Amino acid sequence: MIELRSDTFTLPSREMLESILEAKLGDNVYNEDSAVLELEELAANLLNKEASLLFPSGTMANLASIMGHSNRGTSVIVGEESDVYIYEAGGASVSGGVIYEPITTNEKGEMNLAKIEAKLNLDFSDPQYAKPTLICVETPHNRMGGITLSLEYLKELYSISTRFDVPVHMDGARIFNAAISLDVEASEISQYADSIQFCLSKGLGAPIGSLVVGKKEFINKIYYHRKMLGGGMRQSGIIAAPGIYALNNGIDRLKEDHENAFYFAKKLSNIKGIRCDINKVKTNTVMFNLINEYINVNEFIEKAGERGLNISEIGNQNLRVVTYYSITKKILDDAVERIEEVIKEYE
């Protein structure tokens, strides 16, 4: 089976698995796991922030961050197409009592800044309004095809947030992909957010884990929220060790995934019946759709699966493929052939 639904299907290399055997373990709830402490310091340094905290998942990391920035009864500004809003089970409202304020998102993954400013400009002496206490931004933007937000946009958004004294949390699950896309260090992106979440378990290839970086005072605060949400882990050096290996060895390798994604997109764009804009492929994600609008997308995915190819639907009738470690051009050639076979069924 060719697995292209997500880079979360990445399997750790032998070297990454062997790093677990060498990890010096301790009880992380007591803050005594050496491997975790090393990973957290490494993450903070890479993004030029004061401190970092390891979480079992990106969903929990984002939720704890929102709760750390916001009190119950306040609101968080999110993109209407963001992962935090669509895919994270409404956790901020359910667990944190925080209301989501969705904002229109364009095809570049950018929330409308004028609408954000209008939300922040409301008269909050009127008790009918929930005061925004946080802005969440996502880059690369998943549902917009892995596109990376420009530094100019992030700078302008952060300027607005600073003017209104409302912090920015960045869902940077694939922030190192974004950095490679922009040809900058990840810290150039993270400077425009007060806290950032990124995943070890996507393109970086580690089996488990996400980190939040930010000011030390904030990290100490969300330590409490992590515990409350069930994220207090014990000998979690077995998670941290692959994470250290990933950050030391896997960031530059992401360029290969980007090249393979563009290669695949070019192949797709030549298939009659497929619409794929190769100019929108900026990271390791390829988004495409079917020219024949009467073809059922879920049926198409099922037929591809019958031919040994797993792809996914990413909203608005868009199909998605994600490249990652171990996905070669040969595998992608085979995937293209299987997609062509499915298309021919509808001719």
N, C-alpha and C positions, 0 to 999 in steps of 0.2 A: 504494500500500500504506500502510495506517495502522499505524504502528510504536509499540506500547505495551508491549513486553516489558520495557524498562528505560530509565532516564534516561541510560544509557551511550550511547544512540543520539543524544543531543543533538549537533547540528552547530554549529560556531562561527559567530558572526555575522560580517558583513563587517568591522565595527570591530575585532573580536577578531583576525581574520586580518591586518588591516592593522597591528596592534600588533607583529607579528613583523618587519615591514619596518623598524621604528624601533628594534628591540632592539640594544643594544650587546653584541656577542658576545665571548667569550673561552673559554679552555679550563677547563671546570668541574672536571676532575680536579685541576688545579692551583689550584682555588678562585679563578679569575680571570674568571668570566663575570659581568659587572655585572648583567645581568637576573636571573640566578639569585640572586645575593646580595640584590638588592632584594626579590625574591619571598620568600626565606627570612626576611628581617627583617620583612616585612609579616605573614607567617603567624604568626611568634612573637609579634608585638605583638597581633594579633587574639585570640590565645588566652592572652595574658599569661604566656608562658613565655620562658625565656632565649634559646633558639636553635631553629633549624629546619633540616631537610635535605630536599632534593627527591629523589624517587624516580620511576622510570618507571611504577610501578604500585602500587596499594594492597596487593596480595598480597606484593610484595617488601618494601614498607614495614612491614607487619605482621611478616613473617618476620624481617627485620633487627632489629626492636624486640624480639621474643621472644628472639632470640639475644643481643642486647645486655644483656638483663636476666637471662638464665639460662645456666647452664653445662650441659654434656653430662651426662646421667644424672639431671638434676633434672626437675621437672614443671611444667606450666603449667595452671592452672585455667581452664576454658573452659565456656561454656554449651553444652549438648548440641544446641541449635538455632542456634548461632552460625555466621557465615560463616567465621571462622577455622578452626573445627573441620570444617565440612562441605565448603566450596568452595575451600579453598586447598591442596589436593593433599598434605596431611600434611607440609608443608614443615618444620615445627619438628622433627619426628621424623627425617625423611629427611636434612635438611641440618644441623640443630642438635643432634641426639641428645637432644631434649627430649620428654618424654612428655606426652601430653594427658590431663588429668583432667576428663572431662565431668561437668557438674553439671546437675541437673534445672532446666528453664526454664519459667516459667509463661506464661500468655497475655499478660501485660504485658511480656514480654521479660526478666523479672527472674530471675536465678539464685537458688536457694534459699540464703539467707544462713546458715541453721543448718548446712547440708551443707558450705558453704565453711569455716565455722569448725571443723567436725568434721575436715575434711581438714588444716587448719592445726594442729590440736591433737594429731595423732598423735605417737607417740614415735619421733622420727627417729634415735635412737641404734640402733634396730632396722634393720639393713641391708636388710630386705626392702622398705622403703618408699622411694619416690622423693620427696625433699623438694620441696614446692611453692616455687618462687622467683618466681612471677608470677601475677597474676590478670588475665585478659582480659575486658573488658566491652564490650558493643556497644550503641550508641545513635545514631540510631534503629535498632530491631531489624528487620532485613530479613525474616526468615522469620515473624515475628509481625505482618507487615503494615505495617511502617514505623512502628510505635508507638515513642514516645519515653519513655525511662526518667525517672522523676521525680527531681528534685533531692534529695528526702528519701531515696530509695533509694540514690542514688549517694553521698550523704554517709555513710549508714550502712555501705555497702560499704567506703568509703575509711577509715572509722574502724576497721573490722576489720583492714584491710590494714596500717594504721599500727601497730596494737597488736601485730601479729605480724611487723612489719618486712618485709612482702612487698609490693612495688610493684604498682601497677595500670597496665595498658596499655589504653587505650580505642581500640577500632575505631570511630572516629567518621567513617566514610566520608561520611556526610551530616550532619555535626554542625551545620551552619548551618541545615539543615531542622529539626533538633531544637531549636535555639535559637529559631527562629521559632515553633515549636509551643508552646514553654514561655513565649514572650514575654520572653526574657532575652537578654543578650549571650552569645555562645559561650564567653566566658571564665568565665561562671558555671557552665558545665558542665565545662570543662576543669580547673577547680580541684580536681576530685575524681579526677584521674588524674596519674600521674607522666610518662606519655608518651601522646600522642594521634596517631593517623593520620587524615588526612582526604583526600578525593579532590577534585581539580579537575575530573575528567572525568565527573562525574555531573550533578546539577542545575545546578552552576555553569557548565557548558557548555564548558569547555576540552577540547581534543581528547586530551590526554595529561597524566598526572602526578598524583602524590600527595605529601603532605608529612608528615613526622613532626616534632612539636614536643616540647620537654622541656628539661631542664637542659642547660647547655652541655657539661658533662662527659659526659653520656649521648649527646648528639648527636655529639660527637667520637668516641665509641666505635662508634656504628653506622655512621659514615663508613667504617670498616674493613669492616664486614659488607656494606655496599652494594657496595663494590669487589669483595669476594669473590664476591658473588652476580651480578656482571655488570652492576651498575647505575651504574658510573662512566661518565658521559656527557661528551662534549666540548663543542661549542658548543650547550649545552642551553638557551641563552637563547631559542631558537625555541620551546621548551616553556614556559619561564618567562614570556615576554611575555603569551601568552594567559591564563596563570594570574594574573598581576598584574591584567590587565583584568577577569578574572572576580571576583576578590576586591574590586576597587574598584567594580564595576558590577553584579555578579550576585547578591549576597546578599539584598538587599531584594526583588529580583524573584522569589525563591523563593515568596513569599507567593501569587503568582498561581498557581503550580503546586499549592499546597495547596488553594486555592479551587476550582480545576478538578477536582482529585481528589474533593473533597466533592460537587461538582456531578455528576460521573460516578457516584459511589456512590449518590446519591439516585435517579438515573435507573435504575441497575441494580436497586435494591431494589424497584422497582415492576414488574419483569419476573417473570411467573409462571414458576416453575422455577428462579429464582436466589435464593440466600441471601446477603445482603450487609448487614452491620451497620454503618450509617453512623457510629455512635458510636465505632467503632474507627479511623476514618480521621483520622489526626492529622498526616500530612505529605503527601507527593506519591504515596503508594502506596495502592492499593485492592486488598484481598483479598476474594475471593468464592468460593463453591462452588455446586455443582449439587444441587438438592434431590433429584432422581432419582439415587440412588446407583448405579444400574445403567448410567448413561451413562459411557462410558469417557472420562476426562479428556483423554487424548492424542488421541483421535479428535475430541473437541470442539474442541481447539486446531487440529487439522488442517482441520476443516470451516470454522472461522473464517478460517484462512489462505486457503482457497479463495475466500473472499468478500472478501479484501483486508484482513484484520485480523490482526496478529500480537499474541498474548498469550502468557503463559507460565504454567507450573506451578511452584509454589514449595514443594512438599512437602505431604504429608498430604492429597492430593487438593484442595488449594487452588489457585485460579487467581489471577493477579496482573496488574494494570495499573499502570503508572507514568507520571505526567504530567511534562512538562518544557517547556523553551523551545520555542516554535513549535507546541505542541499547544494548539489553541483549543477553545472550547466547541462550535463547529460541527463540528470533527473528532470530538469526543467524542460528539456526537449521532449522527453517522454510524456510529461504533463501536457504539453501543447498538443501532441498527437492525440491524446485521449479527449481533450476538449474539442478538437476538430471532429473526432468520431461522433461525439454527442451532437454537435451542430448539424452534421450531415443527416442525422435522424429526422430533423425538422424541415429538410429541404423538400 
